[in-house]
């Protein structure tokens, strides 16, 4: 049982490498930019639709949550310079 837990945690840790996180951040930025560029123009005199407002909220909220998780992960790391 413990070997399967170690394998699954190792699999998750191998996905969270710095290189993969940078690639994911770049991909998220491109997706956010395309969403904004493709859907930000609305009909003159009308407000933005609710789905657009919710989409931009989600596209903004998730990077903040990921940044908080990364800060929490690095909180006690001996490799981070502090003090």
C-alpha positions as CSV (number, residue, x, y, z in Angstrom):
1,X,0.0,0.0,0.0
2,X,2.7,2.5,0.9
3,X,4.5,1.9,-2.4
4,X,1.4,2.9,-4.4
5,X,1.1,6.1,-2.2
6,X,4.8,6.9,-2.8
7,X,4.4,6.3,-6.6
8,X,1.3,8.6,-6.8
9,X,3.0,11.4,-4.7
10,X,6.1,11.0,-6.9
11,X,4.0,11.3,-10.0
12,X,2.4,14.6,-8.7
13,X,5.8,15.9,-7.6
14,X,7.3,15.2,-11.1
15,X,4.4,17.2,-12.6
16,X,5.2,20.2,-10.4
17,X,8.7,20.9,-11.6
18,X,9.7,24.5,-12.2
19,X,9.8,23.9,-15.9
20,X,6.3,22.5,-16.0
21,X,5.0,25.4,-13.9
22,X,6.5,27.9,-16.2
23,X,5.0,26.2,-19.2
24,X,1.6,26.1,-17.5
25,X,1.9,29.8,-16.6
26,X,2.7,30.7,-20.2
27,X,-0.2,28.5,-21.5
28,X,-2.6,30.1,-19.0
29,X,-1.4,33.6,-20.1
30,X,-2.0,32.8,-23.8
31,X,-5.5,31.4,-23.0
32,X,-6.3,34.5,-21.0
33,X,-5.1,36.8,-23.7
34,X,-7.1,35.0,-26.4
35,X,-10.2,35.0,-24.2
36,X,-9.8,38.7,-23.7
37,X,-9.0,39.6,-27.3
38,X,-11.7,37.4,-28.8
39,X,-14.6,38.2,-26.5
40,X,-14.0,41.6,-24.9
41,X,-15.7,43.7,-27.6
42,X,-19.4,44.0,-27.0
43,X,-22.2,45.7,-28.9
44,X,-22.1,49.5,-28.4
45,X,-24.4,50.6,-25.7
46,X,-24.6,47.2,-24.0
47,X,-22.8,45.8,-21.1
48,X,-20.5,42.8,-21.2
49,X,-22.4,39.5,-20.9
50,X,-22.4,37.7,-17.6
51,X,-20.5,34.7,-19.0
52,X,-17.6,37.0,-20.0
53,X,-17.5,38.6,-16.6
54,X,-17.4,35.1,-14.9
55,X,-14.8,33.9,-17.4
56,X,-12.5,36.8,-16.7
57,X,-13.0,36.4,-12.9
58,X,-12.0,32.7,-13.1
59,X,-9.0,33.5,-15.4
60,X,-7.8,36.0,-12.9
61,X,-8.6,34.0,-9.7
62,X,-6.9,30.7,-10.6
63,X,-3.4,32.2,-11.0
64,X,-3.7,33.9,-7.6
65,X,-4.7,30.6,-6.0
66,X,-1.8,28.8,-7.7
67,X,0.7,31.5,-6.5
68,X,-0.6,31.1,-3.0
69,X,-0.1,27.4,-3.2
70,X,3.4,27.8,-4.5
71,X,4.2,30.3,-1.7
72,X,2.8,27.8,0.8
73,X,4.9,25.0,-0.8
74,X,8.1,27.1,-0.6
75,X,7.4,28.4,2.9
76,X,9.7,26.1,4.7
77,X,12.0,25.1,1.9
78,X,15.7,25.4,2.9
79,X,16.5,26.4,-0.7
80,X,14.7,29.7,-0.4
81,X,16.8,32.6,0.8
82,X,15.1,34.5,3.7
83,X,15.8,36.6,6.7
